[in-house]
Amino acid sequence: MKIMKRLFTGIQPTGDLHIGNYLGAIKQIVDLQHDYESFVMIADLHALTIPQDPKKYHDQVINVAATLVASGLDSQKTTLFVQSAIPAHAQLSWIFSTLTPLGELERMTQFKEKSDKHGQNAGLLTYPVLQAADILLYHADVVPVGEDQVQHLELMRTIARKFNTRYTHTFNEPKALLTHCARIMALNDPTKKMSKSIAGSAIALDASEDAIRSTIIGAVTDSAPDGAMSAGVANLFGLLKQFAPETVDRFTKEHDAGTIRYSDLKSALCDGVIATLTPIQTKKKECIDDPQTLTSIIKKGNQIALGIASQTIQDVYAKVGL
C-alpha cells in the first residue's frame, strides 16, 4: 500500500467566501485530497487578529465547513477540524515564540500590510509563529500556498531547524506546494485584490444568479494601447479559464483580431460561474439543513487532529523539560 505524503492547509472563517477564495484555496484543497493525506484546519484563532462578532463567529465556522464539504471535500479522505478545539496549537506556538527573533517577525511583509490596514496588535506580529505550530504539529510534508505566504513558510522551516538544533530532531521541514491559480483581482478595479467588503469587487459563493450576472456585467473592460490586453480584460480571461475553459480559444482569437464583443465574453463567464456555483449552493444548503452530519464530520476531524497534536506536544514538552 502506497504511503501518501501529508498535506496541511488552513482557511479562515472571516465572513462570506467569494470566487477568489474558491479558486485560490477551496478548489485546491478538493483537488489535492486525492493525492495526499490531507489535514484542513478552520483557522478560527488566526482570524481573531481582526475583530469578529462573537454572536456570529460560530456560524461563520460552520459556514466555512459547509462550503468545503459542498465543494467536494471528502471526510473519508480529508481530516477537517477546528483550530481552537486543539489546545496544542497555542501551547506549541508559545514554545516556538521563544525561538523566534523579534526582527524576523517585524520584517514579514504581511505584518506590515495588515498593520497598515487594521492597526498593529501582537497577534498580527506573532501570526507566523502560530502558523508554524499549526503545520508542524501534524508533521506535514507539504503546504499549499500562494506566493504571498512563502515568506511565512520559510520562517516556519527556520523555527523547525532551531528547535531541532536545540532539543534534538523533532520536526521535518515541510515544503511549500505553490498553487498555480492566477491571482484574482477585483472585478470593478483590477489593480486591487478581490474583496468581499467592497460592492462590485467580488462574487460571493452564495450569490444569486442575478447578483452574479450584475457583477460580471459591471466588470471593468478598459482598453489598452497597441491591442494589448488591459488588466481588467486579463482578469476576465483568467476567470474564463477557470469557469468556462472551452470558450477561451474563441475569445482569445477574437481579442487578437480586434473583433471581440465583451458582452459575449461576460455572458459566457456568467454561465460558467453559475454552472459551477449552483451545485455547490445546493449541496451547502443540504449540509446546513442537516447539522448533525456536518457536526459529526467536524467532531471526527477534531478527534483525529487532537490525537496527533497531543502526541506531538507531549514529545515537545518532554524534550523541553516541561
N, C-alpha and C positions, 0 to 999 in steps of 0.2 A: 504494500500500500504506500503510495506516494505521500511523503510528509510535506504539507503545504507551509510556506512561509507565512508569518503572522503580520497582518496589516492593522494599523491603528489610525483612526481619524476621529475628529470631533466636530460637532456643529452646534452653534449657539442658538438658544431659543429666544431670539430677540424680535418677536413680532411676526408679521406676515412675511412669508418667504416669497421670492419672486423668481422669474425665469433665469436670472443671473445666478442665484443660489442653486437652482436646479441643474443648470449646465456645468457650473463650476465645482459643485460639491455632490449633490444628491445623485445625479446620473453616474458620476464617477464611482460612488460608493456601491451602487447597484451593479454596475458593470464589473467591478473588481472583485466582488464577493465570490465569483466563480473560480477565481484563480488564487485566492488567499484565504487563510483562516482570519476572518475579519472581526475586529472589535470596533464598534461605532458608539461613541460617547456623546450624549446630550450634555453640552458643557454649560450647565446652569451656574456653576461657581464663577467661571470666566466672565459670563455676561453681566455679573454684578458690578463690574468696573464702570458700567453705565447705569444710572438709576433705573430700577424696574418697579412696576406697580405690584406690590405684594399680593393684591387681591386677584390679579390676572396671571401672575407668574406661573403658577402650577398649570393653568390651562395652556399657556404657551409651550410648556414642556410636552404636554400631551399632544398638542397640535403638531409639533415637530415629529414626534414619534409616529403619529398617524400619517403624516405626509411621507415619511420614509417608507413605512410599510406599504402605503398606497402606491408609491413609486416603484415598488418591486423588491424592497429589502426582504430577504427570506430569513426568518428567525431560526430556521434549521441550519443555515449556513453562517449566519452573522449573529454575533452577540451584541445586542442593543441594550445599553444601560445608561443610568443617570449618574453623573459625576458626584453629586452631593450625597448619593447613597453609599459611597465608598470612602470611609474616613481616611484611608491610607493616602489619598491624593494630597490632602492638606498636610499629613504627617511627613510624607517624603519631601514635599515642597519646602518645608521648614529646614530639613536637613540639607537639602540642595542649596538653600539660600545662604547657608554658612560657607559654602564653597564657591559662591559666585561673586566676583568683584563688582562693586557698585558701578565702576566705569563701563563695564561690559553691558550692563542694563541701560545705562544712560545713553549709550550710542545706538541703541536699537531704533531703526527707522520708524517702526510702527508706534513706539512710545512717543516719539517726537510729534508724529502726525496726529495721534489721538489726543495727546496732551493739548495741542493747539486747538483741537475741535471740542473736547469735552472737559478740559481742565485737568490739572495733574492730581493724581492720587497714587498712593503706594501700590494699589492693586495693578494699575496700569504699568508701573515700573517693574513689578515682580511677575507680571503675567507670563513671561517666557520661562520662569523657574517652575511655576505650577504646570505649564505646558510640558516641560521636561519630565516632571514627575508623572503626569498623565501617561506619557508614552512609555517611559522606562519601567513603570510598574508592571507592565504586561509583556516586557521583553520582546517588543515588536521588532520586526526585521525591516519593514518599510513604512513610510508615512506619506500618503499622497498630499502634495501641497502645490500651491501656485508659487510663482517666483517671489511674491511678497513675503512668503513665510520661510524661505530658505535660510535667511539670517537667523531666525529663531531655532531652526533645526541644527545649524552649525553650533550655536551656543549649547544646545542640548547635548550634542556629541562631546563638546568640551567638558561639560559638567560630568557626564558619564566617565570620561577619561580621568578627571580629577578624583572622583570617588574611587575608581578602581586603583589609582596610584596610591591613595592614602589608606584605603581599607581592604585591599586585595580585590581581585577581579570579581565583579558582581554583575555589571551591565554590559551588553553589547552596544554597539553604536549604530542605531537604525539609519538607514539611508533614505534620502528624500526621493519620492516617486513623483517626478514632475508631471502635473496634469497638463494636457495639451490643448485644452479648450481655450479659445481666444477670449481675452478679457472683454466682458460685455459692458458696453458703455450706455449712458442714459439715452433714451430714445429722443428726448427733447433737447439734449445738449451733449453731443458725442465727445466733448472734451472732459466730461466728468463721468465717474463710475456710476452705474445704475444704482438708484437708491429708492427704497420703498417709501421714504418720508417726503419725497418731492413729487407733486402731481405731474403726470405725463412722463415721468422718468422711467418707470418700471411697469412690468405686467406681473401682478400677483398670481401665484399659483391657483388661488381661489377665485380669480377674476371671472366675471360672466363673459359670454360671447360678445355682447355689446361693448363691454369695457375693453376687451382685447382689441376689437376692431377699431374702436375710437382712439385708443392709444397708439396703435400702429399707423393708422391713417394720419395721425398728427405728428408722426416721427419726422425729424429733420432730414431733408434730402438736398442740402445746399450744393451748389455747383463748384467744380474745381477747374483750374486752368488747364489747357492743353489736353483735355479729355481724360485727365486723371480722375481717380475715384476719391470723392470727398470723404471726410471722416464719418459723416452721417450715413452716406451710402455704403461705405465699407462695413459699418456696424450692422446695417440691414442684411448685407450679404453674409456676414458672419452668422447671423441668426438663421438666415435661409439655409445655410449649410447644415445646421443642426435640426431644423424643423421641417424643411422641405427640400432635401438634398437633390431630389430628382429634377428640380427646376433650375438649379444653379447654372448649368451649362448654357441653357437657353438665355437666361438673363445676363450672363457674362458676355455672350456674343452680342446681344442687343446693346449692352453698355458700350462695348468696344466699337460698335458700328455707329453709335450715337442715335440709335432708334428706340432706346428703352423707354417704356412708359412706367413711371414709378408707381402709378396707381395699380398696375397689373402686378408688379413685384410685391407691393404691400398686400394685395388681395391674396396672393399665393402664400405669403408669410402668415397672414391671418388664419387661413385654412389649416396650415401646418401646425401652428401653435394650438389652435382649438382641437385639432385631432389628437395632439399629444396630451393636452391637459384634461380633456373631458373624461377619459377613463380613470385618470388619477383622482379627479374630483369625486367621481362616483365611488371609487374604492375607499377614498378617505371618509366620505360620509358613512359608509358601511362600518368603518373602523370606529368612528366617533359614536355611532349608534349601538355599537357592541363593545362597551368599555371593558367588560370582563376579559375578552380576548386580548385587547390591547394591554391591559394591566398585567395579564399573565405573561405576555411577551417581555415586558419591561422587568417584571419580578424575576423571571427566569434569567434574563440577562444580568440583572443586579447580583444574583446569587453566583453565577459563573465568574463575574468580574471580582466579586468580593473574595471568592476562594483564591484566585490567583494573586490579587493585590495583597491579601493578608499574609500569604506565604512570603511574598517579596519584602514586605515591611518588617516581618519577623526576622528575616535574614539580615536586612539592613540594620535593624536595632542591635542584633547580636554583634555585628561587625563594628558598629559604632561604640558599643559598650553600654547601651541603654538596657 
